[in-house]
């Protein structure tokens, strides 16, 4: 992935997290598969129940990447939200937006810690909070990842064995039917 694409994905995730936090919602994990440097799309986690369901749903984010035969993926999540949903200890700074860039050969973890800052209120609405981005540590090749994130990365590069004329198209439809939000680029629309 070239630097321009990486910078665009990071900026996009920071903007999405800022918007979600301003609306008082927790940002959901999202996977961004790439094929030969081209973004396939963005797939956001479906609504989940805490515990096993959240663990399974995070791992299932890998399905579109696997169906597209992605050669790299970027996965973004918030440390505390994933830890709470999966009933696991938090791995890394809290609060923190994490982005991991992975290939079959390995991964590099990027952590973007932040603190909450009030954004103000308008016309009697409650005060909303947004992130104040703090200095980020350097990229961490092979950085520590929680188990569901590790599994999602591993399965992103495991070919799906589907007996269907359009494995990518049917995977996208099944993911959408299960409640995942899938936005594909024009190049990869089934």
N, C-alpha and C positions, 0 to 999 in steps of 0.2 A: 504494500500500500504506500502510495506516495505521501509526502508531508502535507500537501494541500488537502487531500482527502481526509487524512487523520485530523488535521486542524478543524475541518468542517464538521466532522463527526463529534469532536469534543465540544465545539461551540454549540452545535445542535442539542447535545445532551444537557449542557449547562443551561441553555435557554428553556428546554423542556422542564428541567427540574425547578428552575426559577418560577415558571408558570404554574406548575403543579403546586408548589409550596404556597404561592400567592393565593391559590384557590382553596388552600387548606386541605389538600389531598396528598396522600403519600405517593411519591413517584414509584412506578412499577418497573421491575427489571425489563430490559429490552435487549434483544440480540440483533446484530446487524451483520448478516453473512455477505461475503464478497467472493466473486469468481473472477479470476485474472484481473484484480484491481477494480472491478465494477461492482458497485453496491447492488445487492439483490433487493433489499428492502429493510424494513424495520418490523420486528415482531415483538409486541408487548405482552407481558404476562397476563393470563386470564385471571378473573377473580378467584381467589383461593380461600380455603379454610386453613387456619394455623395448623402446623404439624406436617404429617405425611403428605397431605394434599399439596401444600406449598412446595415441599421438596420435589414431588413428582412433577408439578407444573413447571418449575424452574428447569429441570432436566429436559422436559418436553420442548422447551424453547429451541433445542437443537434440531428438531425434526425438519424444519424448512432448510436449514443450512445443509443437513445431510442429504435431503432430497435434491437440492440444487448442486450438489457436489462442490460445496464451497471449499476454497483453498485457504481462506482466512476468515476469521470472525472477530467482531468486537462485541463484548457483552458489557452492559452498564447496569449497576445496581447501587442501592444505598445500603451501607453497612448495617445500620441498626434495623432497618425495615426487614431485610432478608433474615437477619439473626432472629428477630422476634417471630416472624412468620414461620420460620423453620424450627423454632425452639432450639436454637444453637447459640453458643457464645459468639459474641461479635468478634470478627477477625479484622483488626486494623482500627484506625481512628474512627471516632463517632462524634458528630455526624460526618459522613464522608460519601461523596459520589466516587464510585470506583469504575474504571474502565479497564478491561483487559483485552489486549490484542493478542490473538492466538493463531497459530498455524499447527499443522501436524507435528512439527518439530519442537514446539514449546510455546510459552506465553510470556508477555511482559505486562505487569500490573502497573497501572497509573492511578494514584489516589489524589483526589481533589477535596481536601477537608474544607469545611465551612462552619460558620456559626450562624445562628438565626438572627436576623435583624428585622425590626418592625418596618413595614412598608407604608404605614399610615392607614387612614380610613377615609371613606367618602360617603357622604349622605347617610350617616348613621350606621353604616356597615361596621362590623367588628374589624379591629386592626388585624391585618394579615402579616405574615412573616415571610421573608425571602432569605436566600443564602447570601452571606458575606463571605466570599471565597478567600480562604487563607493561603499562605504560601504552601505550595505542593512539594512533597518530597520528590526526588528524582525517580525516573522509571525503575521498576524492580523486575529484572529478568527472573522468571521462575518464582515470583512473589507468592506468598502464602494465600491460598484461596479456600473458602469454605467448601465442604463436600458437594453441595448441589451445584455450585459454580464449576468445580472441577469436572463433575460428571457431564454437565451441559457442554463443556468444551470438548471433552473426550468423544461424546456421541455426535458432536457436530461434524466430525471427520470419519464417522463410521457409516459406510454406505447403507441405505435403507434397502431392504429386500422386499419390494412391492411388485406383485404380479399385476401390473396395470399399464395401459398404453401411455399414460401421462402421470408418472409417479410424483413429479413436482406439483402438477395441478391438483391432483387428488389430496396430496399432503396439505397444501394451502387451504383447500376447502374443508378438510377435516379439522385443521387447527382453528379456522374461523368458526366452525360449528361448535367447537369446544369452548369458545369464548375468548380466544386470543385475538388481539387486534393486529391485523396484518396489513401493512402498506408496502406494496411492491413497487419497484421502479418500472418504468415503461418497458425496459428491455426484458424484464423477467415476468411480466404479466402472463399467467397461464392462458 
